Amino acid sequence: MRKEIYLLCNFFVIIIVMILYTGCQKNRRHIMKEKFGTFNGKDVFLYTLKNNNDMAVKITNYGGILVSIFVPDKNGKLVDVLAGFDSLDDYIADDSFFGIVVGRFANRIKKGRFTLDGKEYQLTINNGENHLHGGKNHFGKKLWDARTVSDDSCVSLVLSLDSPDGEEGYPGNLHAKVTYSLFKDRNELKISFKATTDKPTIVNMTSHGYFNLSGSFDNTILNHQLMIDADYFTPTNKELIPTGELRDVTGTPMDFRKPKQIGQDIDKDYEPLKFAGGYDHNWVLNSYNGQIRKVVELYSPESGINMELLTDQPGIQFYSGNFLDGTKKGKGGVKYNFRTSLCLEPQNFPDAPNHPNFPSAVLRPGETYTHTTIFKFSVK
């Protein structure tokens, strides 16, 4: 009898081990980790998330950078739709925010100044006379802590970072977390941002990926078809600081409520376009209520790849690659020339702390900042 019980116990142990081993093997197929280089004497890693449809996403814990997004085109060929670099050193040297997690505050703050609870704060100046994308030592220049998670629906990379009180001039010790989740059975990437603070502060995080859906970064993005669900945008001055106006897009080159080619109106004689050298503006997204909804659709006729963007944010910055000039060499030595990639950055409005009519960017102790964006890929 004891022998039978012993054998039965061994049998169950073997079954449990096999289940755990099978689970580990499945996770290995969905998650890979490799050394990407070193930063300040610490190892940096490149994580690859894969789903069951051959979609793959590469992320490094340096800067929380989205390095690659591989999706199938209309011929079934896997295409990397994200601009970037082959080496960590190139990302460290980069000053154009390729693929980074932007923080603490995405976009511009006029002269780096804002007032909160009666106290004025001076942030680092790093863009003319203004503060841009969190300053000189922004979140895209940090090494994030990383761990991987897998469940029945998603495989995820969870990144966390502590930003100390006073960093780049911001008040409060901020704990930030970003989770990249790739759905296993559909071609969707979800990016979730969270942050908490021990002192009143401002927060506006986003992802700064440069996209080209055509299948080649030798092509411009001018014949991509773009839809932005927005009745208004926020015009700027020559320094790209919002004036505070919410301007109707009707009858202007800023109207993307119906899909149109990006190149159709980009060179029109329209002051906001001239100030920015093309599109580099914040659109006031419709139906904002803190819930996730579809706000953007981008399509390339060359590849047939279609990308839908869903977010819970009030605005989105559309940048048409106006400052790319061929001096940056990317993956495989490709030159990133004028308007060969674009950015779509869900966000609060630029310079929001200085405009009472814009959505508040204030985060207080006991509150949690959240932001969710989803990229859905398909073929038309």
Contacts in CASP RR format, 6 or more apart in sequence:
PFRMAT RR
TARGET T0000
AUTHOR 0000-0000-0000
METHOD contacts of the structure
MODEL  1
MRKEIYLLCNFFVIIIVMILYTGCQKNRRHIMKEKFGTFNGKDVFLYTLK
NNNDMAVKITNYGGILVSIFVPDKNGKLVDVLAGFDSLDDYIADDSFFGI
VVGRFANRIKKGRFTLDGKEYQLTINNGENHLHGGKNHFGKKLWDARTVS
DDSCVSLVLSLDSPDGEEGYPGNLHAKVTYSLFKDRNELKISFKATTDKP
TIVNMTSHGYFNLSGSFDNTILNHQLMIDADYFTPTNKELIPTGELRDVT
GTPMDFRKPKQIGQDIDKDYEPLKFAGGYDHNWVLNSYNGQIRKVVELYS
PESGINMELLTDQPGIQFYSGNFLDGTKKGKGGVKYNFRTSLCLEPQNFP
DAPNHPNFPSAVLRPGETYTHTTIFKFSVK
26 150 0 8 1.000
27 148 0 8 1.000
27 150 0 8 1.000
27 155 0 8 1.000
29 50 0 8 1.000
30 49 0 8 1.000
30 50 0 8 1.000
30 51 0 8 1.000
30 150 0 8 1.000
30 155 0 8 1.000
30 182 0 8 1.000
30 184 0 8 1.000
31 47 0 8 1.000
31 48 0 8 1.000
31 49 0 8 1.000
31 50 0 8 1.000
31 148 0 8 1.000
31 150 0 8 1.000
31 155 0 8 1.000
31 157 0 8 1.000
32 47 0 8 1.000
32 48 0 8 1.000
32 50 0 8 1.000
33 45 0 8 1.000
33 46 0 8 1.000
33 47 0 8 1.000
33 48 0 8 1.000
33 148 0 8 1.000
34 45 0 8 1.000
34 46 0 8 1.000
34 48 0 8 1.000
35 43 0 8 1.000
35 44 0 8 1.000
35 45 0 8 1.000
35 46 0 8 1.000
36 44 0 8 1.000
36 45 0 8 1.000
36 46 0 8 1.000
36 60 0 8 1.000
36 62 0 8 1.000
36 88 0 8 1.000
37 43 0 8 1.000
37 44 0 8 1.000
37 88 0 8 1.000
38 44 0 8 1.000
38 88 0 8 1.000
39 62 0 8 1.000
39 88 0 8 1.000
39 92 0 8 1.000
39 143 0 8 1.000
40 143 0 8 1.000
42 143 0 8 1.000
44 60 0 8 1.000
44 61 0 8 1.000
44 62 0 8 1.000
44 88 0 8 1.000
44 143 0 8 1.000
45 60 0 8 1.000
45 61 0 8 1.000
45 146 0 8 1.000
46 58 0 8 1.000
46 59 0 8 1.000
46 60 0 8 1.000
46 67 0 8 1.000
47 58 0 8 1.000
47 59 0 8 1.000
47 60 0 8 1.000
47 61 0 8 1.000
47 146 0 8 1.000
47 148 0 8 1.000
47 157 0 8 1.000
48 56 0 8 1.000
48 57 0 8 1.000
48 58 0 8 1.000
49 56 0 8 1.000
49 57 0 8 1.000
49 58 0 8 1.000
49 59 0 8 1.000
49 155 0 8 1.000
49 156 0 8 1.000
49 157 0 8 1.000
49 180 0 8 1.000
49 182 0 8 1.000
50 56 0 8 1.000
50 57 0 8 1.000
50 155 0 8 1.000
50 182 0 8 1.000
51 155 0 8 1.000
51 182 0 8 1.000
51 183 0 8 1.000
51 184 0 8 1.000
51 185 0 8 1.000
51 186 0 8 1.000
51 187 0 8 1.000
52 184 0 8 1.000
52 185 0 8 1.000
53 72 0 8 1.000
53 185 0 8 1.000
53 186 0 8 1.000
53 187 0 8 1.000
54 70 0 8 1.000
54 72 0 8 1.000
54 78 0 8 1.000
55 69 0 8 1.000
55 70 0 8 1.000
55 71 0 8 1.000
55 72 0 8 1.000
55 182 0 8 1.000
55 187 0 8 1.000
55 377 0 8 1.000
56 68 0 8 1.000
56 69 0 8 1.000
56 70 0 8 1.000
56 78 0 8 1.000
57 66 0 8 1.000
57 68 0 8 1.000
57 69 0 8 1.000
57 70 0 8 1.000
57 180 0 8 1.000
57 182 0 8 1.000
57 189 0 8 1.000
58 66 0 8 1.000
58 67 0 8 1.000
58 68 0 8 1.000
58 69 0 8 1.000
59 65 0 8 1.000
59 66 0 8 1.000
59 67 0 8 1.000
59 157 0 8 1.000
59 180 0 8 1.000
60 67 0 8 1.000
60 88 0 8 1.000
60 91 0 8 1.000
61 143 0 8 1.000
61 144 0 8 1.000
61 145 0 8 1.000
61 146 0 8 1.000
61 159 0 8 1.000
62 88 0 8 1.000
62 91 0 8 1.000
62 92 0 8 1.000
62 140 0 8 1.000
62 142 0 8 1.000
62 143 0 8 1.000
62 144 0 8 1.000
63 91 0 8 1.000
63 100 0 8 1.000
63 101 0 8 1.000
63 139 0 8 1.000
63 140 0 8 1.000
63 141 0 8 1.000
63 142 0 8 1.000
63 143 0 8 1.000
63 144 0 8 1.000
64 100 0 8 1.000
64 101 0 8 1.000
64 139 0 8 1.000
64 140 0 8 1.000
64 144 0 8 1.000
64 159 0 8 1.000
64 178 0 8 1.000
65 91 0 8 1.000
65 98 0 8 1.000
65 99 0 8 1.000
65 100 0 8 1.000
65 101 0 8 1.000
65 140 0 8 1.000
66 82 0 8 1.000
66 99 0 8 1.000
66 180 0 8 1.000
66 207 0 8 1.000
66 209 0 8 1.000
67 82 0 8 1.000
67 84 0 8 1.000
67 85 0 8 1.000
67 99 0 8 1.000
68 80 0 8 1.000
68 82 0 8 1.000
68 84 0 8 1.000
68 331 0 8 1.000
69 80 0 8 1.000
69 81 0 8 1.000
69 82 0 8 1.000
69 189 0 8 1.000
69 375 0 8 1.000
69 377 0 8 1.000
70 78 0 8 1.000
70 79 0 8 1.000
70 80 0 8 1.000
70 81 0 8 1.000
71 78 0 8 1.000
71 79 0 8 1.000
71 81 0 8 1.000
71 187 0 8 1.000
71 305 0 8 1.000
71 377 0 8 1.000
72 78 0 8 1.000
72 79 0 8 1.000
72 379 0 8 1.000
73 79 0 8 1.000
73 215 0 8 1.000
73 303 0 8 1.000
73 304 0 8 1.000
73 305 0 8 1.000
73 379 0 8 1.000
74 303 0 8 1.000
74 304 0 8 1.000
74 305 0 8 1.000
74 379 0 8 1.000
74 380 0 8 1.000
76 379 0 8 1.000
79 213 0 8 1.000
79 215 0 8 1.000
79 303 0 8 1.000
79 305 0 8 1.000
80 215 0 8 1.000
80 331 0 8 1.000
81 211 0 8 1.000
81 212 0 8 1.000
81 213 0 8 1.000
81 215 0 8 1.000
81 305 0 8 1.000
81 307 0 8 1.000
81 377 0 8 1.000
82 99 0 8 1.000
82 209 0 8 1.000
82 210 0 8 1.000
82 211 0 8 1.000
83 98 0 8 1.000
83 209 0 8 1.000
83 210 0 8 1.000
83 211 0 8 1.000
83 212 0 8 1.000
83 217 0 8 1.000
83 330 0 8 1.000
83 331 0 8 1.000
83 336 0 8 1.000
83 340 0 8 1.000
83 341 0 8 1.000
84 90 0 8 1.000
84 91 0 8 1.000
84 98 0 8 1.000
84 99 0 8 1.000
84 210 0 8 1.000
84 330 0 8 1.000
84 331 0 8 1.000
85 91 0 8 1.000
85 94 0 8 1.000
85 98 0 8 1.000
85 330 0 8 1.000
85 331 0 8 1.000
86 330 0 8 1.000
86 331 0 8 1.000
86 332 0 8 1.000
86 333 0 8 1.000
90 330 0 8 1.000
91 98 0 8 1.000
92 141 0 8 1.000
94 328 0 8 1.000
96 323 0 8 1.000
96 324 0 8 1.000
96 328 0 8 1.000
97 133 0 8 1.000
97 140 0 8 1.000
97 208 0 8 1.000
98 208 0 8 1.000
98 209 0 8 1.000
98 210 0 8 1.000
99 207 0 8 1.000
99 208 0 8 1.000
99 209 0 8 1.000
99 210 0 8 1.000
100 133 0 8 1.000
100 138 0 8 1.000
100 139 0 8 1.000
100 140 0 8 1.000
100 207 0 8 1.000
100 208 0 8 1.000
100 209 0 8 1.000
101 139 0 8 1.000
101 140 0 8 1.000
101 144 0 8 1.000
101 159 0 8 1.000
101 178 0 8 1.000
101 193 0 8 1.000
101 205 0 8 1.000
101 206 0 8 1.000
101 207 0 8 1.000
101 208 0 8 1.000
102 133 0 8 1.000
102 134 0 8 1.000
102 138 0 8 1.000
102 139 0 8 1.000
102 140 0 8 1.000
102 205 0 8 1.000
102 206 0 8 1.000
102 207 0 8 1.000
102 208 0 8 1.000
102 345 0 8 1.000
103 133 0 8 1.000
103 134 0 8 1.000
103 138 0 8 1.000
103 139 0 8 1.000
103 140 0 8 1.000
103 176 0 8 1.000
103 203 0 8 1.000
103 204 0 8 1.000
103 205 0 8 1.000
103 206 0 8 1.000
104 134 0 8 1.000
104 138 0 8 1.000
104 139 0 8 1.000
104 163 0 8 1.000
104 168 0 8 1.000
104 170 0 8 1.000
104 174 0 8 1.000
104 176 0 8 1.000
104 201 0 8 1.000
104 202 0 8 1.000
104 203 0 8 1.000
104 204 0 8 1.000
104 205 0 8 1.000
105 131 0 8 1.000
105 133 0 8 1.000
105 134 0 8 1.000
105 170 0 8 1.000
105 202 0 8 1.000
105 203 0 8 1.000
105 204 0 8 1.000
105 361 0 8 1.000
106 133 0 8 1.000
106 134 0 8 1.000
106 204 0 8 1.000
106 205 0 8 1.000
106 206 0 8 1.000
106 208 0 8 1.000
106 317 0 8 1.000
106 345 0 8 1.000
106 347 0 8 1.000
106 348 0 8 1.000
106 350 0 8 1.000
107 132 0 8 1.000
107 133 0 8 1.000
107 204 0 8 1.000
107 282 0 8 1.000
107 317 0 8 1.000
107 345 0 8 1.000
107 347 0 8 1.000
107 349 0 8 1.000
107 350 0 8 1.000
107 351 0 8 1.000
108 127 0 8 1.000
108 130 0 8 1.000
108 131 0 8 1.000
108 132 0 8 1.000
108 239 0 8 1.000
108 240 0 8 1.000
108 241 0 8 1.000
108 350 0 8 1.000
108 351 0 8 1.000
109 123 0 8 1.000
109 130 0 8 1.000
109 131 0 8 1.000
109 350 0 8 1.000
109 351 0 8 1.000
109 353 0 8 1.000
109 354 0 8 1.000
110 130 0 8 1.000
110 239 0 8 1.000
110 241 0 8 1.000
110 351 0 8 1.000
110 354 0 8 1.000
111 125 0 8 1.000
111 129 0 8 1.000
111 130 0 8 1.000
111 131 0 8 1.000
112 122 0 8 1.000
112 123 0 8 1.000
112 124 0 8 1.000
112 125 0 8 1.000
112 130 0 8 1.000
112 131 0 8 1.000
113 120 0 8 1.000
113 121 0 8 1.000
113 122 0 8 1.000
113 123 0 8 1.000
113 354 0 8 1.000
114 120 0 8 1.000
114 121 0 8 1.000
114 123 0 8 1.000
114 202 0 8 1.000
114 353 0 8 1.000
114 354 0 8 1.000
115 121 0 8 1.000
115 353 0 8 1.000
116 171 0 8 1.000
116 200 0 8 1.000
116 201 0 8 1.000
116 202 0 8 1.000
116 353 0 8 1.000
116 362 0 8 1.000
117 200 0 8 1.000
121 169 0 8 1.000
121 170 0 8 1.000
121 171 0 8 1.000
122 169 0 8 1.000
123 131 0 8 1.000
123 134 0 8 1.000
123 135 0 8 1.000
123 168 0 8 1.000
123 169 0 8 1.000
123 170 0 8 1.000
124 131 0 8 1.000
124 134 0 8 1.000
124 135 0 8 1.000
124 136 0 8 1.000
124 137 0 8 1.000
124 168 0 8 1.000
124 169 0 8 1.000
125 131 0 8 1.000
126 132 0 8 1.000
126 134 0 8 1.000
126 135 0 8 1.000
126 136 0 8 1.000
128 239 0 8 1.000
129 239 0 8 1.000
130 239 0 8 1.000
130 241 0 8 1.000
131 168 0 8 1.000
133 208 0 8 1.000
134 168 0 8 1.000
135 168 0 8 1.000
136 168 0 8 1.000
137 167 0 8 1.000
137 168 0 8 1.000
138 168 0 8 1.000
139 161 0 8 1.000
139 163 0 8 1.000
139 176 0 8 1.000
139 205 0 8 1.000
142 161 0 8 1.000
144 159 0 8 1.000
144 160 0 8 1.000
144 161 0 8 1.000
144 178 0 8 1.000
145 159 0 8 1.000
145 160 0 8 1.000
145 161 0 8 1.000
146 157 0 8 1.000
146 158 0 8 1.000
146 159 0 8 1.000
147 157 0 8 1.000
147 158 0 8 1.000
148 155 0 8 1.000
148 156 0 8 1.000
148 157 0 8 1.000
148 158 0 8 1.000
149 155 0 8 1.000
149 156 0 8 1.000
149 157 0 8 1.000
149 158 0 8 1.000
150 156 0 8 1.000
152 184 0 8 1.000
153 183 0 8 1.000
153 184 0 8 1.000
153 185 0 8 1.000
154 181 0 8 1.000
154 182 0 8 1.000
154 183 0 8 1.000
154 184 0 8 1.000
154 190 0 8 1.000
155 181 0 8 1.000
155 182 0 8 1.000
155 184 0 8 1.000
156 179 0 8 1.000
156 180 0 8 1.000
156 181 0 8 1.000
156 182 0 8 1.000
157 179 0 8 1.000
157 180 0 8 1.000
158 177 0 8 1.000
158 178 0 8 1.000
158 179 0 8 1.000
159 177 0 8 1.000
159 178 0 8 1.000
159 179 0 8 1.000
159 180 0 8 1.000
160 175 0 8 1.000
160 176 0 8 1.000
160 177 0 8 1.000
160 178 0 8 1.000
161 175 0 8 1.000
161 176 0 8 1.000
161 177 0 8 1.000
162 173 0 8 1.000
162 174 0 8 1.000
162 175 0 8 1.000
162 176 0 8 1.000
163 170 0 8 1.000
163 173 0 8 1.000
163 174 0 8 1.000
163 175 0 8 1.000
163 176 0 8 1.000
164 172 0 8 1.000
164 173 0 8 1.000
165 171 0 8 1.000
165 172 0 8 1.000
165 173 0 8 1.000
165 198 0 8 1.000
165 199 0 8 1.000
166 172 0 8 1.000
170 201 0 8 1.000
170 202 0 8 1.000
171 199 0 8 1.000
171 200 0 8 1.000
171 201 0 8 1.000
172 197 0 8 1.000
172 198 0 8 1.000
172 199 0 8 1.000
172 200 0 8 1.000
172 201 0 8 1.000
173 197 0 8 1.000
173 198 0 8 1.000
173 199 0 8 1.000
174 195 0 8 1.000
174 196 0 8 1.000
174 197 0 8 1.000
174 201 0 8 1.000
174 203 0 8 1.000
175 195 0 8 1.000
175 196 0 8 1.000
175 197 0 8 1.000
176 193 0 8 1.000
176 194 0 8 1.000
176 195 0 8 1.000
176 205 0 8 1.000
177 193 0 8 1.000
177 194 0 8 1.000
177 195 0 8 1.000
178 191 0 8 1.000
178 192 0 8 1.000
178 193 0 8 1.000
178 194 0 8 1.000
178 205 0 8 1.000
179 190 0 8 1.000
179 191 0 8 1.000
179 192 0 8 1.000
179 194 0 8 1.000
180 189 0 8 1.000
180 190 0 8 1.000
180 191 0 8 1.000
181 189 0 8 1.000
181 190 0 8 1.000
181 191 0 8 1.000
181 192 0 8 1.000
182 188 0 8 1.000
182 189 0 8 1.000
182 190 0 8 1.000
183 189 0 8 1.000
183 190 0 8 1.000
186 376 0 8 1.000
187 376 0 8 1.000
187 377 0 8 1.000
187 378 0 8 1.000
188 374 0 8 1.000
188 375 0 8 1.000
188 376 0 8 1.000
188 377 0 8 1.000
189 374 0 8 1.000
189 375 0 8 1.000
190 372 0 8 1.000
190 373 0 8 1.000
190 374 0 8 1.000
190 375 0 8 1.000
191 207 0 8 1.000
191 372 0 8 1.000
191 373 0 8 1.000
191 374 0 8 1.000
191 375 0 8 1.000
192 370 0 8 1.000
192 371 0 8 1.000
192 372 0 8 1.000
193 205 0 8 1.000
193 206 0 8 1.000
193 369 0 8 1.000
193 370 0 8 1.000
193 371 0 8 1.000
193 372 0 8 1.000
194 368 0 8 1.000
194 369 0 8 1.000
194 370 0 8 1.000
195 203 0 8 1.000
195 205 0 8 1.000
195 363 0 8 1.000
195 368 0 8 1.000
195 369 0 8 1.000
196 363 0 8 1.000
196 365 0 8 1.000
196 366 0 8 1.000
196 367 0 8 1.000
196 368 0 8 1.000
196 369 0 8 1.000
197 203 0 8 1.000
197 363 0 8 1.000
197 364 0 8 1.000
197 365 0 8 1.000
197 367 0 8 1.000
198 365 0 8 1.000
199 365 0 8 1.000
200 362 0 8 1.000
200 363 0 8 1.000
200 364 0 8 1.000
200 365 0 8 1.000
201 362 0 8 1.000
201 363 0 8 1.000
202 352 0 8 1.000
202 353 0 8 1.000
202 361 0 8 1.000
202 362 0 8 1.000
202 363 0 8 1.000
203 361 0 8 1.000
203 363 0 8 1.000
203 369 0 8 1.000
204 347 0 8 1.000
204 348 0 8 1.000
204 352 0 8 1.000
204 361 0 8 1.000
205 369 0 8 1.000
205 371 0 8 1.000
206 313 0 8 1.000
206 317 0 8 1.000
206 345 0 8 1.000
206 346 0 8 1.000
206 347 0 8 1.000
206 371 0 8 1.000
206 373 0 8 1.000
207 345 0 8 1.000
207 346 0 8 1.000
207 373 0 8 1.000
208 343 0 8 1.000
208 345 0 8 1.000
209 343 0 8 1.000
209 344 0 8 1.000
209 345 0 8 1.000
210 321 0 8 1.000
210 336 0 8 1.000
210 341 0 8 1.000
210 342 0 8 1.000
210 343 0 8 1.000
211 221 0 8 1.000
211 298 0 8 1.000
211 307 0 8 1.000
211 341 0 8 1.000
211 342 0 8 1.000
211 343 0 8 1.000
211 344 0 8 1.000
212 219 0 8 1.000
212 221 0 8 1.000
212 224 0 8 1.000
212 300 0 8 1.000
212 340 0 8 1.000
212 341 0 8 1.000
212 342 0 8 1.000
213 224 0 8 1.000
213 298 0 8 1.000
213 299 0 8 1.000
213 300 0 8 1.000
213 303 0 8 1.000
213 304 0 8 1.000
213 305 0 8 1.000
213 306 0 8 1.000
213 307 0 8 1.000
214 221 0 8 1.000
214 224 0 8 1.000
214 300 0 8 1.000
214 302 0 8 1.000
214 303 0 8 1.000
215 300 0 8 1.000
215 302 0 8 1.000
215 303 0 8 1.000
215 305 0 8 1.000
216 302 0 8 1.000
217 330 0 8 1.000
217 331 0 8 1.000
217 334 0 8 1.000
217 336 0 8 1.000
217 340 0 8 1.000
217 341 0 8 1.000
218 334 0 8 1.000
218 337 0 8 1.000
218 340 0 8 1.000
219 302 0 8 1.000
219 340 0 8 1.000
220 337 0 8 1.000
220 338 0 8 1.000
220 339 0 8 1.000
220 340 0 8 1.000
221 262 0 8 1.000
221 320 0 8 1.000
221 321 0 8 1.000
221 339 0 8 1.000
221 340 0 8 1.000
221 341 0 8 1.000
221 342 0 8 1.000
222 261 0 8 1.000
222 262 0 8 1.000
222 263 0 8 1.000
222 266 0 8 1.000
222 339 0 8 1.000
223 261 0 8 1.000
223 262 0 8 1.000
223 263 0 8 1.000
223 300 0 8 1.000
223 301 0 8 1.000
223 302 0 8 1.000
224 261 0 8 1.000
224 262 0 8 1.000
224 298 0 8 1.000
224 299 0 8 1.000
224 300 0 8 1.000
224 342 0 8 1.000
225 259 0 8 1.000
225 260 0 8 1.000
225 261 0 8 1.000
225 262 0 8 1.000
225 297 0 8 1.000
225 298 0 8 1.000
225 299 0 8 1.000
225 300 0 8 1.000
225 301 0 8 1.000
226 256 0 8 1.000
226 259 0 8 1.000
226 260 0 8 1.000
226 261 0 8 1.000
226 262 0 8 1.000
226 296 0 8 1.000
226 297 0 8 1.000
226 298 0 8 1.000
226 299 0 8 1.000
226 318 0 8 1.000
227 256 0 8 1.000
227 257 0 8 1.000
227 258 0 8 1.000
227 259 0 8 1.000
227 260 0 8 1.000
227 296 0 8 1.000
227 297 0 8 1.000
227 298 0 8 1.000
228 256 0 8 1.000
228 257 0 8 1.000
228 283 0 8 1.000
228 285 0 8 1.000
228 295 0 8 1.000
228 296 0 8 1.000
228 316 0 8 1.000
228 318 0 8 1.000
229 257 0 8 1.000
229 285 0 8 1.000
229 286 0 8 1.000
229 287 0 8 1.000
229 294 0 8 1.000
229 295 0 8 1.000
229 296 0 8 1.000
230 249 0 8 1.000
230 256 0 8 1.000
230 257 0 8 1.000
230 283 0 8 1.000
230 284 0 8 1.000
230 285 0 8 1.000
230 286 0 8 1.000
230 295 0 8 1.000
230 315 0 8 1.000
230 316 0 8 1.000
231 248 0 8 1.000
231 249 0 8 1.000
231 250 0 8 1.000
231 257 0 8 1.000
231 284 0 8 1.000
231 286 0 8 1.000
232 246 0 8 1.000
232 247 0 8 1.000
232 248 0 8 1.000
232 249 0 8 1.000
232 283 0 8 1.000
232 284 0 8 1.000
233 246 0 8 1.000
233 247 0 8 1.000
233 249 0 8 1.000
233 254 0 8 1.000
233 272 0 8 1.000
233 281 0 8 1.000
233 282 0 8 1.000
233 283 0 8 1.000
233 284 0 8 1.000
234 242 0 8 1.000
234 243 0 8 1.000
234 244 0 8 1.000
234 245 0 8 1.000
234 246 0 8 1.000
234 247 0 8 1.000
234 281 0 8 1.000
234 282 0 8 1.000
234 283 0 8 1.000
234 284 0 8 1.000
234 349 0 8 1.000
234 350 0 8 1.000
234 358 0 8 1.000
235 242 0 8 1.000
235 243 0 8 1.000
235 245 0 8 1.000
235 247 0 8 1.000
235 271 0 8 1.000
235 272 0 8 1.000
235 281 0 8 1.000
236 242 0 8 1.000
236 243 0 8 1.000
236 272 0 8 1.000
236 275 0 8 1.000
236 276 0 8 1.000
236 281 0 8 1.000
236 350 0 8 1.000
237 243 0 8 1.000
237 275 0 8 1.000
238 275 0 8 1.000
240 275 0 8 1.000
240 276 0 8 1.000
240 280 0 8 1.000
240 350 0 8 1.000
241 350 0 8 1.000
241 351 0 8 1.000
242 282 0 8 1.000
242 349 0 8 1.000
242 350 0 8 1.000
242 351 0 8 1.000
242 355 0 8 1.000
242 358 0 8 1.000
244 355 0 8 1.000
244 357 0 8 1.000
244 358 0 8 1.000
246 284 0 8 1.000
246 357 0 8 1.000
247 254 0 8 1.000
249 255 0 8 1.000
249 256 0 8 1.000
249 257 0 8 1.000
249 283 0 8 1.000
252 270 0 8 1.000
253 265 0 8 1.000
253 266 0 8 1.000
253 268 0 8 1.000
253 270 0 8 1.000
253 273 0 8 1.000
254 270 0 8 1.000
254 272 0 8 1.000
254 281 0 8 1.000
254 283 0 8 1.000
256 283 0 8 1.000
256 318 0 8 1.000
259 297 0 8 1.000
259 299 0 8 1.000
262 279 0 8 1.000
262 320 0 8 1.000
262 342 0 8 1.000
265 273 0 8 1.000
266 273 0 8 1.000
266 278 0 8 1.000
266 279 0 8 1.000
266 320 0 8 1.000
267 273 0 8 1.000
267 278 0 8 1.000
272 281 0 8 1.000
273 279 0 8 1.000
276 322 0 8 1.000
277 322 0 8 1.000
278 320 0 8 1.000
278 322 0 8 1.000
279 318 0 8 1.000
279 319 0 8 1.000
279 320 0 8 1.000
279 322 0 8 1.000
280 317 0 8 1.000
280 318 0 8 1.000
280 319 0 8 1.000
280 320 0 8 1.000
280 321 0 8 1.000
280 322 0 8 1.000
281 317 0 8 1.000
281 318 0 8 1.000
282 315 0 8 1.000
282 316 0 8 1.000
282 317 0 8 1.000
282 347 0 8 1.000
282 349 0 8 1.000
282 350 0 8 1.000
283 315 0 8 1.000
283 316 0 8 1.000
283 317 0 8 1.000
283 318 0 8 1.000
284 314 0 8 1.000
284 315 0 8 1.000
284 349 0 8 1.000
285 295 0 8 1.000
285 311 0 8 1.000
285 313 0 8 1.000
285 314 0 8 1.000
285 315 0 8 1.000
285 316 0 8 1.000
286 295 0 8 1.000
287 293 0 8 1.000
288 313 0 8 1.000
288 314 0 8 1.000
288 315 0 8 1.000
288 359 0 8 1.000
290 312 0 8 1.000
291 312 0 8 1.000
292 310 0 8 1.000
292 311 0 8 1.000
292 312 0 8 1.000
292 372 0 8 1.000
292 374 0 8 1.000
293 310 0 8 1.000
293 311 0 8 1.000
293 312 0 8 1.000
294 308 0 8 1.000
294 309 0 8 1.000
294 310 0 8 1.000
295 309 0 8 1.000
295 310 0 8 1.000
295 311 0 8 1.000
295 315 0 8 1.000
295 316 0 8 1.000
295 346 0 8 1.000
296 307 0 8 1.000
296 308 0 8 1.000
296 309 0 8 1.000
296 316 0 8 1.000
296 344 0 8 1.000
297 306 0 8 1.000
297 307 0 8 1.000
297 308 0 8 1.000
297 309 0 8 1.000
298 306 0 8 1.000
298 307 0 8 1.000
298 309 0 8 1.000
298 342 0 8 1.000
298 344 0 8 1.000
299 305 0 8 1.000
299 306 0 8 1.000
299 307 0 8 1.000
299 380 0 8 1.000
300 306 0 8 1.000
304 379 0 8 1.000
304 380 0 8 1.000
305 377 0 8 1.000
305 378 0 8 1.000
305 379 0 8 1.000
306 377 0 8 1.000
306 378 0 8 1.000
306 379 0 8 1.000
306 380 0 8 1.000
307 375 0 8 1.000
307 376 0 8 1.000
307 377 0 8 1.000
308 375 0 8 1.000
308 376 0 8 1.000
308 378 0 8 1.000
309 316 0 8 1.000
309 344 0 8 1.000
309 346 0 8 1.000
309 373 0 8 1.000
309 374 0 8 1.000
309 375 0 8 1.000
309 376 0 8 1.000
310 373 0 8 1.000
310 374 0 8 1.000
310 376 0 8 1.000
311 346 0 8 1.000
311 371 0 8 1.000
311 372 0 8 1.000
311 373 0 8 1.000
311 374 0 8 1.000
312 370 0 8 1.000
312 371 0 8 1.000
312 372 0 8 1.000
312 373 0 8 1.000
313 346 0 8 1.000
313 347 0 8 1.000
313 348 0 8 1.000
313 371 0 8 1.000
313 373 0 8 1.000
314 348 0 8 1.000
314 349 0 8 1.000
314 359 0 8 1.000
315 346 0 8 1.000
315 347 0 8 1.000
315 348 0 8 1.000
315 349 0 8 1.000
316 344 0 8 1.000
316 345 0 8 1.000
316 346 0 8 1.000
316 347 0 8 1.000
317 343 0 8 1.000
317 344 0 8 1.000
317 345 0 8 1.000
317 347 0 8 1.000
317 350 0 8 1.000
318 342 0 8 1.000
318 343 0 8 1.000
318 344 0 8 1.000
319 342 0 8 1.000
319 343 0 8 1.000
319 345 0 8 1.000
320 339 0 8 1.000
320 342 0 8 1.000
321 338 0 8 1.000
321 339 0 8 1.000
321 340 0 8 1.000
321 341 0 8 1.000
321 342 0 8 1.000
321 343 0 8 1.000
322 338 0 8 1.000
322 339 0 8 1.000
324 336 0 8 1.000
324 337 0 8 1.000
324 338 0 8 1.000
324 339 0 8 1.000
324 340 0 8 1.000
324 341 0 8 1.000
325 337 0 8 1.000
325 338 0 8 1.000
326 335 0 8 1.000
326 336 0 8 1.000
326 337 0 8 1.000
326 338 0 8 1.000
327 335 0 8 1.000
328 335 0 8 1.000
328 336 0 8 1.000
329 335 0 8 1.000
329 336 0 8 1.000
330 336 0 8 1.000
346 371 0 8 1.000
346 373 0 8 1.000
348 358 0 8 1.000
348 359 0 8 1.000
348 361 0 8 1.000
349 355 0 8 1.000
349 358 0 8 1.000
349 359 0 8 1.000
351 358 0 8 1.000
352 358 0 8 1.000
352 359 0 8 1.000
352 360 0 8 1.000
352 361 0 8 1.000
353 361 0 8 1.000
353 362 0 8 1.000
363 369 0 8 1.000
END
